[in-house]
C-alpha cells in the first residue's frame, strides 16, 4: 500500500508469523553498503530505500535479550532467534570456538531431526547439512565423515528433547559467546585512532579493530548519563563526572543515526527488564506456561504409547522366536521318535530270530541226547566196537555239551534282546510324551501372541 507506514508493514509480518514479542525485531534494508532499519512512524516509500523492484526488507532481530531463557516467551520468538544466531555463527559474524561449534551443531541436528535413531540416521545423513563454520572445518585435518561422527556422538545424548528445547539450549550456549548480539561500527577517536564501537544489550564497548572479543573499555547502560551526536561526532557522557566524556567520529551521518537508534532501543529494553513485567507480558508468559505444559503432556503421552508399542513388538518378536524354537524342538523330537520306533522294530525282529535259533539248538541238543542214550543202550560185542562206541559217545557228549552251552548263550542273548526291546519301547513312549508336551506348548504360545499385542496401539 502506497500510504503504509513502516509500522503497518511490520505489523502485517508479525500477524502473519503469530509473533507478539515484537519489540526485539525490525525490518532491515541496505542502502549504499550501509545497514538501515525501517522507521515505524514513517511511510515506507519515504525511506531512502533502493529504487530497484521489488523492494526487499529482511525481518530480523534488531535487539537481543540478556537471558534468552527468561525473556523469550513465545516459541516462534525462540525459533526466529535460533535461525538468526545460527546463521551468524555459520557466516562467522559471531566467533565460536571449535568445541562449542560441534556442540551447537548437535543441538541444531536435534532440533531438525528429533531423537537419534541409528536405523534411520545412518552414516552420511548430515552430508548435505551446513553445521560448522568454515574456519572451524579448515582448522583441523578432518574429513566430513569424521566431523559427522563427532556431531552424532553429541547428538545421540540429546534424546528426549523437543525442537523448542533443543533450540533454547542452542541459544543458551550462544548467548555466552563474546560477539553474540553485538553490532560493530568503525569509528575514530579525537586522536584519529581507528577503533570499533560495539552496541549490545548491556551497554557500549570500545574495541581494537583486530580484537572484537575483548573490549578496551565498556559503558554499561546504567552508567551512561547522555548520548548525543552532532553531524559525524558522537558523544558519550558517563554518570560519573570524574570519568572523561568519550567522543568519537563515524564515517557517515547515516551511521550515527543507526548507532543512536540502537542505543535508544537497547537502553529502553535494559530499563524495562529491571521493572515488573507489563500485563501483556504476564499474560504471554502464562499462556506460554500453559502451552508448554500441554505439549509436555502430549509428549509424555506419545512417549508412553511409543514405549508400549516397542514393548509389544519386542514381546511379539520374543514369542515368535520361542514358537520357532518349539517347532524346531518338536521336529527334532519327532525325528527321534521315528528313529526309536525303527530301532524297536529292528530289536524285536532280532529278538525273534534269536529266540527261534535258541529253540532250534535246544531241539538239536535233545536229539543228540537221545542219540547218546540209544548208543549206550546198544550192546557192543567187541572191544574195537566198544572203543569206537566210547569214542562216539565221547564225541556225542562233547557235541551235546557244546550244543547246551550254545543254547544257553542264545537264551541269554534272547533275554538281553527282550530287555533292549523293552528299553526301546520305553524310550519310544518318552519321546511320544515329549512330543505331546512340545505340541501343547506351541499351541499355548500361539494363543499368547494373539493376546499380548494390543490392537489399539498407533501404527
SULWO-V787190 format. One record per residue. RES is the residue in one letter. NEAR is the number of other ideal C-beta (glycine too) atoms within 8 Angstrom. D_CENTER is the distance of its C-alpha to the mean C-alpha in Angstrom with 1 decimal. Layout:
# SULWO-V787190
RES_NEAR_D_CENTER, RES_NEAR_D_CENTER
This chain:
# SULWO-V787190
X_4_49.8, X_4_52.6, X_5_53.3, X_9_49.8, X_11_49.2, X_15_46.1, X_8_45.1, X_10_45.4, X_13_43.0, X_14_40.6, X_9_40.7, X_8_40.0, X_11_36.8, X_11_35.7, X_7_36.5, X_6_34.6, X_9_31.5, X_7_32.1, X_12_32.4, X_8_34.6, X_11_34.0, X_9_36.3, X_6_37.9, X_11_35.2, X_13_35.6, X_9_38.3, X_13_39.2, X_13_39.6, X_14_41.8, X_8_43.3, X_9_47.1, X_4_48.7, X_3_45.6, X_10_45.4, X_6_42.7, X_12_44.2, X_11_43.1, X_15_44.6, X_7_47.0, X_8_46.6, X_6_50.4, X_10_51.4, X_9_51.6, X_12_48.9, X_6_51.5, X_5_53.5, X_12_50.9, X_4_51.4, X_9_48.6, X_7_48.6, X_4_50.9, X_5_48.7, X_4_47.3, X_4_44.9, X_8_44.6, X_5_41.1, X_9_39.7, X_7_36.2, X_9_34.8, X_9_33.4, X_9_33.0, X_10_36.5, X_11_36.0, X_11_33.1, X_12_32.3, X_8_32.9, X_7_29.9, X_12_27.3, X_8_25.8, X_5_29.2, X_9_30.9, X_12_28.5, X_9_28.7, X_12_27.6, X_8_24.1, X_9_25.8, X_12_27.5, X_14_24.3, X_10_22.9, X_12_26.1, X_15_26.2, X_12_22.7, X_8_23.6, X_10_26.9, X_13_25.9, X_11_23.1, X_8_25.8, X_9_28.3, X_15_26.0, X_10_25.4, X_7_29.1, X_9_29.9, X_6_32.0, X_11_30.1, X_9_29.9, X_11_26.5, X_6_26.2, X_8_23.9, X_6_21.6, X_10_21.4, X_13_20.8, X_13_17.6, X_10_16.3, X_14_17.5, X_12_15.9, X_14_12.4, X_14_13.3, X_12_14.7, X_14_11.7, X_15_9.8, X_10_13.0, X_7_13.2, X_8_10.0, X_5_8.4, X_7_4.9, X_11_2.6, X_6_3.5, X_6_6.1, X_4_8.6, X_6_8.8, X_8_8.2, X_7_10.8, X_5_13.3, X_7_15.4, X_9_13.4, X_10_14.6, X_7_18.1, X_3_19.8, X_6_18.4, X_4_20.7, X_10_18.9, X_11_21.4, X_11_25.1, X_7_27.3, X_7_29.1, X_11_26.0, X_10_25.2, X_6_28.9, X_6_29.1, X_7_27.4, X_2_27.8, X_6_24.2, X_5_23.1, X_6_20.6, X_8_18.3, X_8_18.7, X_13_17.9, X_13_14.8, X_8_13.7, X_9_14.7, X_14_13.0, X_13_9.6, X_8_10.2, X_12_10.9, X_12_8.2, X_8_5.5, X_7_8.2, X_14_8.5, X_7_6.2, X_5_9.0, X_8_11.1, X_7_13.0, X_9_14.5, X_9_17.7, X_8_16.3, X_14_14.4, X_13_17.7, X_12_19.8, X_11_18.1, X_15_18.9, X_15_22.5, X_10_23.0, X_12_22.4, X_13_24.3, X_12_27.3, X_6_28.1, X_12_28.7, X_8_32.5, X_9_32.9, X_12_30.8, X_6_33.0, X_11_36.1, X_7_38.5, X_9_40.7, X_12_44.3, X_9_46.8, X_12_49.9, X_8_53.1, X_11_54.8, X_5_58.6, X_4_59.1, X_6_57.3, X_6_54.3, X_7_51.1, X_14_48.3, X_12_45.1, X_14_44.9, X_14_41.5, X_12_41.1, X_12_38.2, X_10_37.6, X_8_39.3, X_11_42.4, X_12_44.1, X_13_43.5, X_12_45.6, X_14_44.0, X_7_45.4, X_8_44.6, X_3_42.7, X_7_40.6, X_10_38.6, X_6_36.5, X_6_39.3, X_8_42.1, X_7_45.7, X_7_46.7, X_9_45.0, X_12_46.6, X_8_44.6, X_11_45.4, X_6_47.1, X_9_49.4, X_15_50.6, X_5_53.8, X_7_54.2, X_11_52.8, X_7_55.0, X_11_55.9, X_5_59.1, X_6_58.8, X_10_56.5, X_9_56.9, X_14_54.4, X_12_55.3, X_12_53.2, X_9_55.2, X_12_53.7, X_7_54.7, X_6_56.1, X_5_59.4, X_3_59.5, X_5_56.7, X_3_58.0, X_7_57.2, X_11_54.7, X_10_55.8, X_12_54.2, X_10_54.6, X_13_52.1, X_6_52.7, X_8_53.1, X_7_54.2, X_10_51.2, X_11_48.9, X_13_50.8, X_8_50.3, X_13_46.6, X_14_46.5, X_10_48.5, X_9_46.3, X_12_43.2, X_11_45.2, X_8_46.4, X_10_43.0, X_13_41.2, X_10_44.1, X_8_44.1, X_11_40.4, X_14_41.0, X_9_43.8, X_7_42.0, X_8_39.1, X_5_41.7, X_6_43.1, X_3_42.1, X_7_39.8, X_6_41.7, X_6_41.7, X_7_39.6, X_9_36.9, X_9_37.0, X_8_36.6, X_12_33.7, X_10_32.0, X_8_32.8, X_8_31.4, X_11_28.2, X_8_27.8, X_8_28.5, X_9_26.0, X_8_23.3, X_8_24.2, X_8_24.2, X_9_20.7, X_8_19.4, X_8_21.1, X_8_19.7, X_9_16.1, X_8_17.0, X_8_18.7, X_8_15.9, X_9_13.5, X_8_16.4, X_10_17.1, X_8_13.6, X_8_13.8, X_10_17.4, X_10_16.6, X_8_14.1, X_8_16.8, X_12_19.4, X_9_17.9, X_8_17.5, X_10_21.1, X_11_22.3, X_8_21.0, X_8_22.6, X_12_25.8, X_9_26.0, X_8_25.6, X_9_28.3, X_12_30.5, X_8_30.4, X_8_31.3, X_12_34.2, X_9_35.4, X_8_35.5, X_9_37.4, X_12_39.7, X_8_40.5, X_8_41.2, X_12_43.4, X_9_45.2, X_8_45.9, X_9_47.1, X_12_49.3, X_8_50.9, X_8_51.6, X_12_53.1, X_9_55.3, X_8_56.5, X_9_57.3, X_13_59.2, X_8_61.2, X_8_62.1, X_12_63.1, X_9_65.2, X_8_67.0, X_9_67.6, X_13_69.0, X_8_71.3, X_8_72.6, X_12_73.2, X_9_75.0, X_8_77.3, X_9_78.0, X_13_78.9, X_8_81.2, X_8_82.9, X_12_83.4, X_9_84.8, X_8_87.2, X_9_88.3, X_12_88.8, X_8_91.1, X_8_93.0, X_12_93.5, X_9_94.7, X_8_97.2, X_9_98.4, X_12_98.9, X_8_100.9, X_8_103.0, X_11_103.7, X_7_104.7, X_5_107.1, X_7_108.8, X_3_112.0, X_7_112.1, X_4_115.6, X_6_115.3, X_5_113.5, X_6_111.8, X_9_110.5, X_9_109.6, X_8_107.7, X_8_106.0, X_11_105.3, X_8_103.9, X_8_101.7, X_9_100.5, X_11_100.1, X_8_98.0, X_8_95.9, X_12_95.5, X_9_94.5, X_8_91.9, X_9_90.6, X_12_90.5, X_8_88.7, X_8_86.2, X_12_85.7, X_9_85.2, X_8_82.6, X_9_80.8, X_12_81.0, X_8_79.6, X_8_76.8, X_12_76.0, X_9_76.1, X_8_73.6, X_10_71.4, X_12_71.6, X_8_70.7, X_8_67.7, X_12_66.6, X_9_67.0, X_8_64.8, X_10_62.1, X_12_62.4, X_8_61.8, X_8_58.8, X_12_57.4, X_9_57.9, X_8_56.3, X_10_53.2, X_12_53.2, X_8_53.4, X_8_50.4, X_12_48.3, X_9_49.2, X_8_48.1, X_9_44.7, X_12_44.2, X_8_45.1, X_8_42.6, X_12_39.7, X_9_40.7, X_8_40.6, X_9_37.1, X_12_35.8, X_8_37.3, X_8_35.8, X_12_32.3, X_9_32.5, X_8_33.7, X_9_30.8, X_12_28.2, X_7_30.0, X_6_29.9, X_10_26.4, X_11_24.3, X_7_24.9, X_4_26.0, X_3_25.3, X_10_21.5, X_4_20.1, X_2_19.3
